[in-house]
Amino acid sequence: MFRFLFLLFILVPIIEIALLIQVADVIGGFTTIALVIITAIVGAKLVRTQGMGALQNVQSQMAQGQMPGKELFTGLCVIIAGILLLTPGIMTDVFGFLLLAPGIRNKLAAGLASQATVRMSAGMQQGSSPFTQHTHAEPEPRKMSEPTTIDGEYERKD
């Protein structure tokens, strides 16, 4: 993982600089700078609107007592897209705008879900689940709609 991140932090800036130089040769230096600034502004507005929509969807799913898995993944993609769009460069802008496209996000989510399902089922075939490591019976899980009340006393001592 360290090697991957190291290569990522070395290769991405080199590729971005090379792309910026090539684009500047074709359309001009000031136009390239304006393009980078405009994509950052447009990207920030898109991230803001899609992020607020994702937040509202998460809140409504939780209010209904459902786990907002898809909405949380959408929010994560929007955050990553925002980081990529605010990073100066052409390649990062392309990846950022791709993450804002719902179709791309859905395909990415489906691919990640299938990988997670394969890994979970492979772990279950070995006879041990990563979630059940103790042998006593577990209490029945609480529904999200049931409130939890903790009774206690509070005394402030200054």
C-alpha positions in Angstrom: 0.0 0.0 0.0 2.8 2.4 0.8 4.5 1.8 -2.6 1.2 2.4 -4.3 0.6 5.7 -2.5 4.3 6.7 -3.1 4.0 6.0 -6.8 0.6 7.9 -6.9 2.1 11.0 -5.3 5.1 10.9 -7.7 3.3 9.9 -10.9 0.2 12.1 -10.7 2.0 15.4 -10.5 4.4 14.4 -13.3 1.5 13.4 -15.6 -0.4 16.6 -14.7 2.5 18.8 -15.5 3.1 17.1 -18.8 -0.6 17.4 -19.7 -0.7 21.1 -18.7 2.4 21.8 -20.9 0.8 20.0 -23.9 -2.5 21.7 -23.5 -0.8 25.1 -23.1 1.1 24.5 -26.4 -2.2 23.9 -28.2 -4.5 26.5 -26.6 -2.1 28.9 -25.0 -0.8 29.4 -21.4 -3.5 31.9 -20.2 -6.3 29.9 -21.7 -5.0 26.8 -19.9 -4.8 28.6 -16.6 -8.4 29.9 -17.2 -9.5 26.4 -18.0 -8.1 25.1 -14.7 -9.7 27.9 -12.7 -13.1 27.5 -14.5 -13.1 23.7 -13.9 -12.4 24.3 -10.2 -15.3 26.8 -9.9 -17.8 24.6 -11.9 -16.6 21.5 -10.0 -17.0 23.2 -6.6 -20.6 24.2 -7.5 -21.4 20.7 -8.7 -19.9 19.2 -5.6 -21.8 21.5 -3.4 -25.2 20.7 -5.0 -24.6 16.9 -5.2 -23.1 16.9 -1.7 -26.2 18.6 -0.2 -28.4 16.2 -2.1 -26.5 13.2 -0.8 -26.7 14.6 2.7 -30.4 15.0 2.5 -30.8 11.5 1.1 -28.7 10.1 4.0 -30.8 12.0 6.5 -34.1 10.8 5.0 -33.0 7.2 4.9 -31.9 7.3 8.5 -35.1 8.9 9.5 -36.9 6.0 7.9 -34.8 3.6 10.0 -32.9 2.3 6.9 -29.1 2.0 6.4 -28.1 4.6 3.8 -25.3 2.5 2.2 -25.7 3.8 -1.3 -26.1 7.4 -0.2 -23.0 7.2 2.0 -21.0 5.9 -1.0 -22.4 8.7 -3.1 -21.3 11.2 -0.5 -17.8 9.6 -0.4 -17.6 9.8 -4.2 -18.7 13.5 -4.1 -16.0 14.3 -1.5 -13.3 12.6 -3.5 -14.5 14.4 -6.7 -14.3 17.7 -4.8 -10.7 17.0 -3.8 -9.8 16.0 -7.4 -11.6 19.0 -8.9 -9.9 21.5 -6.6 -6.5 20.0 -7.4 -5.0 21.9 -10.3 -4.7 19.7 -13.3 -6.5 18.2 -16.2 -6.4 14.5 -15.4 -7.6 15.0 -11.9 -10.5 17.2 -13.2 -11.5 14.4 -15.6 -11.6 11.9 -12.8 -13.4 14.3 -10.6 -16.1 15.0 -13.1 -16.4 11.2 -13.8 -17.1 10.6 -10.1 -19.9 13.2 -10.2 -21.7 11.3 -13.0 -24.3 9.1 -11.4 -23.9 6.3 -14.0 -20.1 6.0 -13.3 -20.8 6.1 -9.5 -23.4 3.3 -9.8 -21.0 1.1 -11.8 -18.2 1.7 -9.4 -20.5 0.9 -6.4 -21.7 -2.3 -8.1 -18.1 -3.4 -8.7 -17.0 -2.6 -5.2 -20.1 -4.4 -3.8 -19.4 -7.5 -5.8 -15.8 -7.5 -4.6 -17.0 -7.1 -1.0 -19.5 -10.0 -1.4 -16.9 -12.3 -2.8 -14.5 -11.6 0.1 -17.2 -12.0 2.6 -18.4 -15.3 1.2 -14.8 -16.5 1.0 -14.3 -15.7 4.7 -17.5 -17.5 5.6 -16.4 -20.7 3.7 -13.4 -21.0 5.9 -15.7 -21.4 8.9 -15.1 -18.2 10.7 -16.8 -14.9 10.3 -14.9 -11.7 11.1 -17.9 -10.4 12.9 -18.5 -13.3 15.3 -15.4 -14.2 17.3 -17.0 -15.1 20.6 -19.1 -18.1 21.4 -21.9 -16.8 23.7 -25.3 -15.8 22.2 -25.4 -12.2 21.1 -28.3 -10.0 22.1 -30.8 -9.2 19.4 -29.8 -6.1 17.5 -31.7 -2.9 18.3 -33.8 -1.3 15.5 -32.7 2.1 14.5 -36.1 3.6 15.3 -36.0 2.5 18.9 -34.6 5.4 21.1 -32.0 4.6 23.7 -32.4 6.3 27.1 -29.5 6.5 29.5 -30.5 7.3 33.0 -28.0 9.0 35.3 -27.3 11.9 37.5 -25.1 14.9 36.7 -23.5 17.2 39.3 -21.3 20.1 38.3 -18.4 20.8 40.7 -16.4 23.9 39.9 
